[in-house]
Amino acid sequence: MNFPAHPLPAQVPRVVVTGAGIVTALGLGWQKNAEGFRTGKTAFRPVTLFDASRQRVKTAAEVDLPEKMPATLLSARQSARLDRASALLLLAAIEAWQQSGWQASDEIPLVLGTTSGGMPLGEDYFRQAVRTPRLHRRQPTRAFHYQSHSQGRIVLDALGLGGSVNIISNACASGACAIGQAWELIRSGAAEKVFAGGYDVLSQLVFSGFDALQALSPTRCRPFDKNRDGLAVGEGAAMLTLETLASAQRRGAEILGEIIGYATTIDRHHLTQPHPEGNAAFAAMTQACAIAGVTPAEIDYLNAHGTGTPLNDSAEAAAINQWAGTRAATLPVSSTKASVGHLLGGAGAVEAVVCLMALRGQWLPPELALETPDPVCKFPLVTQPQAAKVNTVLSNSFGFGGINATLILRRWM
């Protein structure tokens, strides 16, 4: 079970979302992404950020950054030195911040999930150190911003925040765990508001590593397809402004949705392979539902981790089948990684925003690439755009090392 950092108060606060920012290869912001996910659009193209000519796979989901960043409190020098990871994160943070109506404060903690942080800066540092070891130009800047807390510091400086910075690196569950940690901070009474999310940027080291493992799909990402042959990688970021219901109502803020459950578990079966029966995934979903006070019958849509790899999808499917029971036969499931790839540390946060979009728009995000559903799936997979009554959704995020995280969100009416 999850144990919050502080004892729960007698009256546990309800936690709502009042701002959401998102950046993926589908576009910048809520509107472009909502349209892309609603229609099942895909965003894969040949890699341009580094040389992938020697790789087995040569495509990914790259983000088109704007020529000019939105105005913030950053100095001209800070803005000029923004690395790609900081830019992705900052774009999502600005959108969420502006939507929330929050003001600059020293009392708002920042919780971020990431796996590689500023990895491209580390790669640049290494290349220069090898080619021209006596040339130190820009190396100190690269070394400083390579550290993941530096991207958090950029957000603080840009928005005028002075709260704590907490970095969670739980592999591909990082973004979901960051939101869950923020949720627990508010429920425990440790904070009234928390800014939380996740991000990751494409890097040659991570891309080539997955390719060397032959984990990348040489065709196309097809989660839960009988003939699936691997994942696709992407980059992006998502940020949420979370606060107590009382705080949101006191401000007259627009509420995008409510987070009602969160749980994490550990799978000790293997470092990179889940237990074939998905035991830890089953436990995460079960515990999150127990905390939220809902049953599988009350879940209207499940956003699966669904990487498109043979072992992950079959294990998650087994866990969903067991957890859902008779509900499995009618429970809509899809993986939005079919649209934007696996965003690693940013995946869970981006998928939480997609769940909010589905709740507000009353639609289900489809996987248009799926051709032949794997028979192990006892649940219907969403393969076409469709409207639906969606009041409660569950989102799974699992990572190397066995970290499993489940979030449950509810529509605000």
N, C-alpha and C positions, 0 to 999 in steps of 0.2 A: 504493500500500500504506500501511497504518498504521505509524507509527513511534512507539514508546512514549517517554515523556519520559526514561527511564533505560534503560541497556543491560539486557537480560534476564539474570537470574542463570543459573548453570549448571543448576540444578534449578528450572524454572519452576513456581511454586506453582499448584495447582488452586484455583479461586475458587468458593465456594459461597454460597448465600443462606440465612441463618438467621432472617430476619425480613422480613415484607412487610406494608405498610399501604396501604390504598386507599380513596379517596373519590370517588364519581361520583354522578350523578343517580339511579342505581339504589339507592343507599343508602350508609351508612357502614360500612366494614369488609369483611373478607374474606368472611364468611358471606353477607351480603345480595348482594354483588356476584357471588360465585360462582354463586349460585342464579339471579340475573338473566341473567348471560352464558350459563350452561348452557342455559337455556330460551329464549334469544333475546328476552328482554323488552326493550321500548323505553321511553325515559324522557323523551320530548319533551312540552312543554306551552307555553302562552302565556308570553311573557317578562313577569316582574314586577319585575325588578331595575332597570329603567329604562323610559322611555316608548318603545315600539316602534310606536306607532300610525301613524307616518308612513312606516314601513318597508314594503318590498315583502313581506318575510317577517316573521312575528311570533312564531315559536316557537323554542325552544332547549331544551337539557337542563340545567336548573338544579338545584343541590344544595340539599337541605334541611339547613341547619346546625342543630345541637342548641341548645336554649335555654341550656345551660350547658356550657362546655368542661371536659374532664377535668382533674383536678388535676395541676399541674406545679410546677416551681421558679419560675415567673413570679410577679412581685409582683402584687398586686391592681390596681395602676395599669397595669402592662403588659398584663394580661389584659383590662382595660376598653378599652384602646386597640387591640386586635387588629383589623386590617382583614380583609376577606373572604379575600384571598389568603393571608394569614398563617394564618388559621383553617383553611382547606382543607389547607394544607401541614402544619400542626401536628397535625391529626387523623391524617393518614396517618403522620407521623413517630412519634407516640406508639404507634400500633398496632404498627408495625414494631419499635420499640425494646423494647416490652414483650415481644413474642414472642421477640426475639433473646436476651434475658437479659444484654445488655451493661450495663456499669456506666459511670458518668460518667468522662470521661477527657479529657486535653488532647492525646491522641495520635491522635484519630480525625478525619480530614479529612471535610468535608462537600462533596459535589458536587451542584449543583442545575441543572436545565434549566428554562428558562422563556422565554416570548416577551414577555409584557406585564407580568410582575411585579405591582406594585400599581397598574396602570393606572386603576382606578376612583378612587383617591385623587388622581391627576393630574387626572382629570375634575372631581372636586369642588373641587380647588384652582382650576382655571380658571373654573368657574362662579361661585365666590365672588369671585374677583379681578375678574371682569367686572361682576357685579351690585353688589357693595359693595367697591370697591377700597380703601377706608380701614379696612375691618374685617379684622383679621389673626388673629382667634380661630381656633385649630386649624390655621392654615396651616403653621406650622413643622413640626407633627407630620405633616401630610399630605406635605410636601416630603421629610421624612426617610424615611418608610415607603414612599414611592413608589419608592424605589430598591430593586432586586431583592435586593441583598445584605442588606437589612433583614429580609426574610422569613427568610433564612438565620440571621441573628443571633438572631431569635426562637427558632428551633429550638435553637441553642446554649444560650441562656439557660434555656429550658424544661427541657432534659435534662441540663444541667450539663456541656456539652462545651466544649472550648477549642481545638479543632483549626482548621485553615484552612477558609475558605469559598471555594469556587470556583463561579462562575456561568458556565454555558454557554448562549448564546442563538443557537442554530442553527435558528431558525424552528421548523417542525413536527418537526424531528428532535432538538430539544433534549433531551428526556427520555431518548431512547435513547442520545444522545451522552454524557450525564451518567453513565449506567450503564456505558457503554463506557469512559469515562475512568477511572472508579473501578476497573473490571476491570483496566485497564492499570497503574494505580498499584500494585495488589496484585501482579500478575504480574511487575512490574519490581523488586519488593522495596522500593519506596518507602514502602509502608504494609502493615500486617498486616490492618487493618480499615478500611473506608470506608463512610460513610453516603451513599447516593445516591438520586436520584429526580428527579421533575419535577412541575410544577404550573402551572396557569393558571386565571384567573378570568374569568367573562363580563364584558365591558365594552362600553359603548355605542359607543365609537370603533371597536373591532375588529368588533363585530357589524354596525354600519352600513357599515363599510368593505367587508366581504365582500358585504353586500347591494347596495351601490352597484356593485360589480364584477359583480353578478348571478351570484355564485358560490354563493349559498345556494339550496337546493331549495325551490320554492314548493309542493311536494307532500310527499314524504318521502324521506329519505336511502336510496338503493338502490345501494350499491357494486356495480359490475360488471354491473348490469342494462342491457340493451340500451336501455331508455328512461330511464336515469338523467338527472337534470336539476340536480344540484348537491349540495353538502355541507350538513350541519347542524352547528351549533357547540354545544359544551357546556363544562363546567368540571369541574375535579377535580384530584386529586393522587395520587401513589403514591410510596412510599419503600421502599428495600431496604437491609437490612444485609448487606454483602458482606464476607467474610473468607476467609483461607486455609483449606483443608481441615484442615491441621494444627491451626490455632487452634480451629476448630469441634469437632474430635475431642477436643482437649485439655480443652475445657470440657464435653464431653458434650452439645453442643447438638443440637437437632433440625434437620436439614438439609431445606430445602424444595425445593432443586434446585441445579443447577450451571450456571454460564455458561461455555461452552466456546469461543465465537467472537464476534468483533466486527470490523466494518470500516466505514470511511466513504469516500465518493468524492464528487467534485464534478461536477455537470452544468453545463456552460458554454453550453448551447444557448440558454437564455432565462431571464430573471429569474424569471418565474412559470410558464413552461410547460416541462415535461420534454421531452427529446428523444423524438420519436414512437416510436423503437425501444427506448427505455428503456436506453440504453447504460450510463449511470452506475449505474442500479439493478442491472443485470446484473453489473457489476463489483463492486458492494458485496456481493451475494449470493455471487458466486464467491470473492472474497477471504475473506469470513467463513468459508465452508466450508473453504477451504484452511488457514486458521489453526486451525479446529476439528478438522481431520483427518477430515471427513465428506464424503460425496457426496450429491447430490440424492436418490439412492435411499434414503438413510438418514433423510431428513426425513419425519416422520410427519404434520406439519401445518404450514401456512404462514399466519401471521397477517399479512395484507396491510395496506399503508398505506391502500389503498382508500377514498378520500375520497368517492366518488360523483360526482365531476366527470368530464365526458366525456374530457378530455385526460389527466388523471392515471391513470385506471383503464385506459385502452387502452395507455398507455405501460408501466405496471407489468405488465399482462397479457403484453405482448410480451416484456418482460424475463424474466418467470417462464417463459414458453414456451421461450425460448432457453436459460435456465439449467437448467431441469429436464430438457429433452430428452424421452426416452421416458417418464420418470417423470411428466411432466405429466399424462398420461392418467389417473393414479390418485392424484394428490396432492391431498388435501383443502385447500381455501383458503377463507377468509372474512375479512371486515373487521368488527371489533367497533364501528366507528364507526356502524354501523347501529343499535346499541343506545343509545349515549351521546353520539353526535356526535363532532366533531373537537375534541379537547382541546388542540390547538395544542402548546405546549411541554410539556404534561403527557401528551400522547398516547403517546409511546414508552414512558414509564415505566409508565403504566396498562396498556398492552398487554403489557408484559413480565410484569406480575403476572397478567394473564389467562392468559398462556402457562404460568406456574407452576401456576395453578389447573387448567388442562387436563392438565398432566403429573401432578399429584397426584390429580385426580379421574377421569382416564381418560375424558374426553369432549371433544367438539368444539363450539365456540361457533357457533351458526347465525345466518344472516341471514333472518329470517322475512319481511321486506318484499320480498325479491328475487322477481320474477315471471318475467322472461324473461332468462336469462343471455346476455350479449353473446357472439356467435359467436367473437370474438377470443380468448376464454378457452378454451384447450385443456385446462384442468384442471377437475375437478369442484368446484363451489361448495357449501358446506355450507348447506342451506336448512331443515333440520329438526334438532331436538335429537337427538343420537346418542352412544352410548357408542363408544369406540374405543381401540385399543392405541396409546398415545402415549408414545414414549420420547425423541424429539428433535424440537424445534420451531424454526422460524425466524420472526423478526419483522422486518418492514420499516418504516422511518420515513423519509419524504422531506419536504423543506421548501422554501419559496420561497428563491430564491437558489441552488438547485441542490444543497443538502446532502442526501446520501443516507446512511443508516445501517442496518446489519443486525446483529441480535443472534441468537445461537444458544444455546438452553438445552436442558439434558438432565435427564431424570428421575433422581431419586436413589433408588436401590433398595438 
